[in-house]
Amino acid sequence: MMTRSPQSQPAATVRDVPPYTRLAPVYDAVMAHVDYAHWAAYAHGRLQRHHPDPQTLLELGCGTGALAVELQPLGGYDYRATDASADMLAVARATAEERDVPVRFAEMDFTALAVDERFDAVVLLYDGLNYLQEPPALQALFRGAHDALRPGGVFLFDQSTPVNSINNAQLFDDAGEVDGIAYERRSAYDPATRTHVTTFELTVDGRTYRERHVQRAYTPDEIRAQLRATPFEQVAAYDNFSTAPATDASERIHWVVRRPR
Ligand SMILES: C[S@@+](CC[C@H](N)C(=O)[O-])C[C@H]1O[C@@H](n2cnc3c(N)ncnc32)[C@H](O)[C@@H]1O
């Protein structure tokens, strides 16, 4: 009888699944380092600064609604929040209900926005833009955001820059366990293509699932050039949650652009 060497034992199968499916239930725990109350206060402050009286707000890529439940009460906004992931939205809906925050959620790809109303502000925070691999997708996002705004309305969005990927690569890797779901996060950045790949392995009930998140780190000049090709007026580019202008050393940039009146 032949004995199987340890090497010949079948490896545990890892099933590839789309981003934000298996991650959704543990997303808030994985992002526990993010101070969403602070982010909301910053976004609210920038909206108040650049719009005379923002009342209606459309959030894109809202994920689990962590920003929405903090930001809506600050302005008493009539708040609509969208995301492409049904699994993230399921968490978002439950959180908003639990916190009793009035937010209307809808599943929507932000490169193909279809909204039947116009807003004073559109907001997209925390790397949603980085998921867009090619400039035509950026143009689709910008076109949709523009058309969703009332004249004079503002679009506030952020981007993670190549500097962030280079400076903080080691911070992106971690592992942990939440509610019986073990996760491991690894990231790799290729400076030649400025592609940042984050891989999550999530193990639940003995089964392991892998999500591969591919993002692109655009330079500030690339974003500026893409914005010039839109009808938007460029209003401000802020360095990382500050009111100081962004520079080539910025790790995160908050852009504010306006639909002309
Ligand atoms: C890093 S998460 C950020 C979520 C949330 N904004 C936050 O601050 O926690 C990125 C989100 O963008 C969403 N997303 C990525 N590409 C998208 C697209 N084309 N349309 C809509 N949502 C998208 C993902 O589903 C995910 O929820």
PDBQT file of the ligand as one rigid body, heavy atoms in Angstrom, charges set to zero:
ROOT
HETATM    1  C1  LIG A 301     -13.406  50.950   0.435  1.00  0.00    +0.000 C 
HETATM    2  S1  LIG A 301     -15.146  50.759   0.305  1.00  0.00    +0.000 S 
HETATM    3  C2  LIG A 301     -15.694  52.287   1.035  1.00  0.00    +0.000 C 
HETATM    4  C3  LIG A 301     -17.100  52.226   1.525  1.00  0.00    +0.000 C 
HETATM    5  C4  LIG A 301     -17.580  53.486   2.245  1.00  0.00    +0.000 C 
HETATM    6  N1  LIG A 301     -17.531  54.638   1.377  1.00  0.00    +0.000 N 
HETATM    7  C5  LIG A 301     -16.755  53.733   3.485  1.00  0.00    +0.000 C 
HETATM    8  O1  LIG A 301     -16.248  54.854   3.634  1.00  0.00    +0.000 OA
HETATM    9  O2  LIG A 301     -16.638  52.841   4.317  1.00  0.00    +0.000 OA
HETATM   10  C6  LIG A 301     -15.446  51.021  -1.415  1.00  0.00    +0.000 C 
HETATM   11  C7  LIG A 301     -16.914  50.861  -1.786  1.00  0.00    +0.000 C 
HETATM   12  O3  LIG A 301     -17.062  51.243  -3.143  1.00  0.00    +0.000 OA
HETATM   13  C8  LIG A 301     -18.004  50.383  -3.738  1.00  0.00    +0.000 C 
HETATM   14  N2  LIG A 301     -17.792  50.404  -5.188  1.00  0.00    +0.000 N 
HETATM   15  C9  LIG A 301     -16.672  50.070  -5.868  1.00  0.00    +0.000 A 
HETATM   16  N3  LIG A 301     -16.875  50.231  -7.179  1.00  0.00    +0.000 NA
HETATM   17  C10 LIG A 301     -18.145  50.687  -7.321  1.00  0.00    +0.000 A 
HETATM   18  C11 LIG A 301     -18.945  51.069  -8.432  1.00  0.00    +0.000 A 
HETATM   19  N4  LIG A 301     -18.470  51.000  -9.702  1.00  0.00    +0.000 N 
HETATM   20  N5  LIG A 301     -20.192  51.513  -8.213  1.00  0.00    +0.000 NA
HETATM   21  C12 LIG A 301     -20.685  51.598  -6.946  1.00  0.00    +0.000 A 
HETATM   22  N6  LIG A 301     -19.990  51.232  -5.847  1.00  0.00    +0.000 NA
HETATM   23  C13 LIG A 301     -18.739  50.796  -6.041  1.00  0.00    +0.000 A 
HETATM   24  C14 LIG A 301     -17.748  49.037  -3.105  1.00  0.00    +0.000 C 
HETATM   25  O4  LIG A 301     -18.862  48.158  -3.252  1.00  0.00    +0.000 OA
HETATM   26  C15 LIG A 301     -17.460  49.444  -1.667  1.00  0.00    +0.000 C 
HETATM   27  O5  LIG A 301     -18.620  49.419  -0.889  1.00  0.00    +0.000 OA
ENDROOT
TORSDOF 0
